Amino acid sequence: MSYLESNLKTIPTGLRKVLYVNWPLVLLLAAVAAVGFLMLYSNAGGSFQPWAEPQMKRFAVGMIAMLMIGMVPIWFWRNIAGVAYIGSFLLLVFVEFFGEVGMGAQRWIDLGPLSLQPSELMKISLVMLLAAYYDWLPVEKASRPLWVLIPVLLILLPTVLVLKQPDLGTAILLMAGGAIVMFAAGVSWWYFGVVIAMGIGAVTTVLSSRGTPWQLLKDYQFRRIDTFLDPSSDPLGAGYHITQSKIALGSGGWTGRGFMQGTQSKLNFLPEKHTDFIFTTLAEEFGFVGGISLLALYAGIIVFCLVSAMNNKDRFGALVTIGIATTFFLFFAVNMSMVMGLAPVVGVPLPLVSYGGSAMIVLLAAFGIVQSAHIHKPRGRR
């Protein structure tokens, strides 16, 4: 035990928890959110309405929630992981029958002033349950087929419901986030190799079926693949979004056109400029320097989470931190790949930057669990 930690033992518990908060992580989250406020202000033509002001209020609520959740002992979150998963799953079933329909999808529950998206809750609940499962399961059993089948089912059940909404982006995040927790828990990489090989085989089979009597996709579904591979083949139709996004990214150059000087966003060429494609506004106005700076902030968040997890001797605390950090990583990696044309457009927002209520609050609540793991990790004699 260090001299500093020895002295901290003499401080009252409540104040000691405040001192144990991962404050660099809090500052990084606030810095990323501040970038979002600037971009929403710019996209609204220099006004806090209709996006920046509501987003700032939600962020304030989310930060308070994060710190309050962080003060709760980590064993509490481990004990309620199953309840959280079942509750989120039932909400997904409710959405299937009674959900609010918007933009061609049935994803939300109307709560009056707020629309709740249960799939956002499931992203975190699934990570919590898998972390609790592997905290309970002896390490030597992690790769045995029966004990691998259980987490696979826990991942697939909500994924199927989310795909039916349809929400391909969230379904990908659920599967990838769950797989990473399994990998971190010690499941043999052979399982992941087999799944990757099956995926490659399935894609090859589907593409090979085109034009044959046993064609596996509809013609319009193949046209979507064509548009992803070559957006210029349909620049005014299916390729419009990604074509305009690339124009904005390229026009920013090294340092950008300047704050509120982005012509693509001001003239409304950019689709969903306040949500999924907000990164293109940043790149157009602040160029490569602005984009790489935001990426550095995101990388800082990941690094602080992983360092906290590696120094945590509590297995649940370490796994849930890794799971939330990697889900966060997948969020911004998929979004940036999407707007750059490196991945299909699947409707994944840029975390803490894109406009959105339930996504931001749920994400900050998840970081509250990361804080709880960090604050309450065992601090004994080394």
N, C-alpha and C positions, 0 to 999 in steps of 0.2 A: 504494500500500500504506500502510495507516495505521500510526501509531507503535506501537499495540498489536500489530497483526499482525506488524510487523517484529520486535518483541521476542519474540513467540511462536515465530518461526523458530528462536530459539536454544534452545528447550526440546526435550528428547528426544521422538521421534516418538510413542511410546506415551502419554506424559503429555499431549502436545499434542492427541491425538485425544480424550482425556477432556475437555479444556477446550473442544473444538469441539462436543461433544455438545449437542444442542438441549435444554437442561435445562428451560426453561419448558414445552416439550412433554411432557417426562417428568412434571413436576409436575401438569400438567392431566390426563394419563392416569391418574395415581394418584388424583387428586381424584374423577374420574368413577367409578373402580373402588370408591373408598371409599363413595360413594353406594350402589352396588350391595350392598356388604357390609352396610350399615345396613338396607337394605330386605329383604335375605334374612334377617337376624337378626330383624327385625320380623315377617316372614311366618311364621317358625318359632315365633312366640309367645315371643320373648326367648331364643332358644337359637342357639348357633353351629352346631348340627347340625339337619337334615342338609345344609344348603346353604352357610351362610356360611363355615365353616371350610375345606371343600374348595375353595371359590371363592378364598379368600385364598391357599391353597397354590398353586393354579394361577396366580394372578396373580404370585406371587413367582417361580415358574419362568418365566413368560412375560416378566417384566421382565428377568431375567438373560439370557434368550435374546435379547431385543430389543437389549440393550447389546452382547452378544457379536456379533450379526449386524452391528450398527452399526460395529464396529471393522474389519470385513472390507471391503476396497476395493470401490467400486461397480462397477468393471469386472468383478469376479468374478460379481456377480449378473446383469450384462448377458450374460456368456458362458454362463451356465447356464440362461437364460430358456427356451430351447427344450427342454432336458431336463426342466425343472420342468413345462412344459406337457404334454409327452408322458407323463410319469409320472402327473400328475394325471388326464389323459384315460384312461389305462389303468386307473387305480383306479376311475374312473366306470364303465368297461365291466365291471370285476370286480363292482362293486355291482349292476349290472344282472342278473347271473346268480347271484351268491352273497351278495349283501348281506343284512344283518340287517333284518328287518321289524319295524316298531314304529309304533303310532298310524296304521295304514293306509298307511304309506309304506315304501319300501325304499331307505334312504339311508345306512346305516352299515356299517362293517366292524368286527367284534368283535375287539379286540386284548387281551382279558382285562380288565385294570383300566381300560382306556379304549376308548371307541367312537369310531372315526375317521370323520368325514364328509368324503369326498373333494371334495364340491362346495365346501367351505370353502377347500380348497387351490386349487381351480380359480379362485376369485375373484381370488386374488393372482397365480397363475401366468399367467392370461390378461392381466392388466395388465402384468406383466413382459415377456411376449412381444410384446405390441403396442408397448410402449415401445421394446424392442430393435429391432423391425421398422422403426419410424419413425425411430429413431436411425440405422439403416443406409440407409434410403430417402432419396434427395435430396428436398428440400422441394418442388421444382417438379413432382415426379411424384406427390405425395400424393393429388391429386384425379383422376388419370387412371383410367378405369374398371377396367382390368386390375389396377392396384395397390390399388384400393378393394375389389375382389372378394376378394382374399386375406384381409385382416383380417375381412371379413364372414363368410367360411367358418370362420375360426378362432373367431369368436364363436358361430356357429350350431351347430357340431358338439357342443360340450359342453352348450349350451343344450337341445338336443333330448334328450340323455340325462338331464339334470336334470328336464325336464318329464315324462319317463316314470316318474320315481321315485314319485309326483309331488311336485314342489316348485316351485310357481309363484313364490313369493317370491324364491328364489335365482335362478331363471331370469330374472326381471325385473332383479335386481341385476347378473347377468352381462351382459345386453344393454345395460343403461343404463351400466354402468361401462366397457364396451368402446367404446360410442358416444362417451362423453365423452373418452376417450383419443384417438380418431380426430379429434374436433372440435379438441382442444387441439393435435394434430399438424398441423392446417392443412387438413384435408379440407373441401372446399367445403360451405357450409351448404345448398346446393341439394339434396344427397343426403338430408340430414336432413329437409328440407321435404317431399321426395317420400315418405319413409318415414312421416312424421307424417300426411300427406294419405291415404296408403294405409290407415293404421291407423284413421283416422276413417271412411273409406269402408267398411272391413270391419265396424266396430262398427255403423254405420248399417244395413248390409245384414243383419247378424245380427238386430238388433232388429226390422227391418222384416219379417223372415221369420216372425215369431211368428203362429201361427194360420193360416198359409197351407199349401198342399200341399207347398211346398218348405222347410218349417221347418228351420233349420240347427242348432238345439240341441234337446236333449231337454227335456221338460217340467220335470224336476227342476232342470235347469241354469237355466232361466228363473226358477224359484222362488227360486234362490239370488240371482239379480240383484234380484228383488223384495225379498228380505230385506235386502240391502245398502241399497237405496233407502229401505226403510221397515221397520226392525227390529221395530217394534211390531206388525206384521202377524202375527208368529209369536214372541211374547215368551218362550214356554216351550220352543220348539224351535230352529230355525235362528237366530233372533234373540236367543237367551238371552245369549250371550257379550257381544255389543256392548251390549245393554241394561244388563247388570250393570256393564259398564265405564263407561258414561255416568253411571250412578247414582253410582259411586265418584268419578268426576271432578267431578261437580257438588256432591257432599256436602262436598268439601274446602274450598270457598269460597276466600277470599283467603289465609288462613294455615294452613288445615287443622285436623284434629281433634287433632293432637299425635302425637308419636312413639309407635308401638305402640298407637294408639287407633283405628285404622281398623276400623270394624265390618264393612265389606264383605269385607275380607280375613280378618279373624279368624273370621267366621262362614262362611267358605268359599263366599261367593257369587261371588267372582271366579274365573274359569277361568284355569288356567295362571298363577297369581299369582306364581310364582317365575321364570317364563321370559317368554313373549311379552307378558303383561299386567302386568309388574312396575311399569310407569310409573303405572298406576292406583293402586297402593298408595302411591307417592310423592305423587301428587296428592291423594289422600284424607287423608294424614297431614300433609303440609306445604303443601297448597293451591297456589294460583296462584304464590305466591312460590317455593315449592320447585321447581315444574315449570319456571318461567322461569330459575331459577338453574342447573338442570341443562342447560337449553338453552344458556345462556351459556357453560358449560364446554365443551360440544360445539362451539359456534361458535369459541371460543378455539383449540381444536385445529385446526379447519379453517383459521383465519386464519394460525396459525404455519406450517402446512404450505404454504399458498399463497405466503406471503412467502418461505419457503425456496426454493420452486420458481422463483419469479420472479427470485431473485438467483442462480440456479444456471445457469452457462453450459454445463454438460454436458447435452446434449439428453435422453439416457436418464434421467439423474438427475431432471431437471425433469419429464419425462413420467410417470415411475413415481411420483413424489411426488404429482402431480396426480391420477393414476389411483387411488392408494390413498386419498387424502383424499376424493375424490368418492364412492368406494365406501363409505367410512365415513359420509359425509353421507347417502347413500341409505339406509344401514342405519337410522339413527335417524329420518330423515324418514318412511320407509315405516312403521316401527313406531309412531311417534306418530300418524301419520295413521290407521293401522289402529285403534288403541285409542280414537281420538276419533270413529270412524265416518265419517271423510272418505275412507277407502279400504277395499276389501274385506279381510277377514281372510285373510292369505296366509302366516302363520307365520314372520315375520321377527323375531328377538330384538332387544332393545335392547342395542347394543354396549357391552361392558365392565360392564353392569349386570345383564342377565339371567343366570341360572344356566346354565352350560354350559362344558364342558372344551375341546373341540377348537376351538370358535369363538373363545374368548378367546385361547388360545395362538397360533393362526394369525394372529389380528388383531394381537397384539403383535409377532409375528415380522415381519408386514408393516410395522409401524412401525419395526422394526429396519432394514429396507431404506430407509425414509425417513431414518432417522438416518445410514445409510451414505452416502446421497446428500448429506446436509447436511455431514457431517464431511469427506468427501473432495471436495467441490466445488472447482473451481479458485479459488485465491486469489492472483491475480497483481496487478501494478501497474494501478491504474485510470487 
